[in-house]
Amino acid sequence: MKWKYKYFFAALPPFLLFGGWKLSDWAYHYFGCQGGLKNLQHCYVGTVDIMPYLGFGLFWCQLLWIPAIVFSAWLLLRIKHKEEEFNKERF
């Protein structure tokens, strides 16, 4: 795998979690869902109940996007170190 793809996938988790949180927040307001985080009522889009997705996005994504930044930074540093070792061996 090319190095730029490794960097891309290592940096992706915080963006996915933050985007999931914001998408859930948008869907909660746009579709007129009721209840708070602890007592979220069933919310339907057509015939699909999106309550589990909203619960995951509004709680877990909001909670885990900050640790995901730390984890991604660790992955990026690790990939950078491996790339430097690889370049030293080539030359």
C-alpha positions as CSV (number, residue, x, y, z in Angstrom):
1,M,0.0,0.0,0.0
2,K,1.3,3.4,-0.8
3,W,2.3,5.7,2.0
4,K,-0.3,8.4,1.2
5,Y,-3.1,5.8,1.6
6,K,-1.7,4.7,4.9
7,Y,-1.7,8.3,6.2
8,F,-5.2,8.9,4.8
9,F,-6.6,5.8,6.6
10,A,-4.8,6.6,9.8
11,A,-6.3,10.2,9.9
12,L,-9.8,9.0,9.0
13,P,-11.3,7.9,12.4
14,P,-11.8,11.4,14.0
15,F,-13.4,12.7,10.8
16,L,-15.8,9.8,10.6
17,L,-16.8,10.0,14.3
18,F,-17.3,13.8,14.2
19,G,-19.2,13.5,10.9
20,G,-21.4,10.8,12.4
21,W,-22.2,13.0,15.4
22,K,-23.1,16.0,13.3
23,L,-25.1,13.9,10.9
24,S,-27.1,12.4,13.8
25,D,-27.7,15.8,15.2
26,W,-28.9,17.1,11.9
27,A,-31.2,14.1,11.4
28,Y,-32.6,14.5,14.9
29,H,-33.7,18.0,14.2
30,Y,-34.6,17.6,10.5
31,F,-36.9,14.6,11.0
32,G,-38.5,16.1,14.2
33,C,-37.4,13.3,16.6
34,Q,-38.6,13.6,20.2
35,G,-37.0,12.8,23.6
36,G,-33.6,13.5,25.1
37,L,-30.5,11.3,24.9
38,K,-31.7,9.1,27.8
39,N,-35.3,8.6,26.6
40,L,-35.0,8.9,22.8
41,Q,-38.4,8.1,21.2
42,H,-38.7,6.0,18.1
43,C,-38.2,8.1,15.0
44,Y,-39.2,6.9,11.6
45,V,-38.0,8.0,8.2
46,G,-40.5,6.3,5.9
47,T,-40.8,2.8,7.4
48,V,-37.2,2.8,8.8
49,D,-36.7,3.4,12.5
50,I,-33.5,5.5,12.8
51,M,-33.5,5.6,16.6
52,P,-30.5,3.1,17.0
53,Y,-28.5,5.2,14.5
54,L,-29.3,8.4,16.3
55,G,-28.5,6.9,19.7
56,F,-25.1,5.7,18.4
57,G,-24.3,9.0,16.7
58,L,-25.5,11.3,19.5
59,F,-23.8,9.3,22.3
60,W,-20.8,7.2,21.1
61,C,-19.6,9.4,18.2
62,Q,-19.8,12.5,20.4
63,L,-17.9,10.7,23.2
64,L,-15.2,9.0,21.1
65,W,-14.2,11.6,18.5
66,I,-11.7,13.2,20.9
67,P,-9.9,9.9,21.8
68,A,-9.9,9.1,18.1
69,I,-7.8,12.2,17.5
70,V,-5.2,10.9,20.0
71,F,-5.3,7.4,18.4
72,S,-4.9,8.8,14.9
73,A,-2.0,11.0,16.0
74,W,-0.3,7.9,17.4
75,L,-1.0,6.0,14.2
76,L,0.3,8.8,12.0
77,L,3.5,9.0,14.1
78,R,4.0,5.3,13.8
79,I,3.5,5.3,10.1
80,K,6.0,8.2,9.7
81,H,8.6,6.3,11.7
82,K,8.1,3.2,9.5
83,E,8.4,5.3,6.4
84,E,11.6,6.8,7.6
85,E,13.0,3.4,8.4
86,F,12.0,2.2,5.0
87,N,13.7,5.1,3.3
88,K,16.9,4.5,5.3
89,E,17.0,0.9,4.1
90,R,16.5,1.8,0.5
91,F,19.5,4.3,0.4
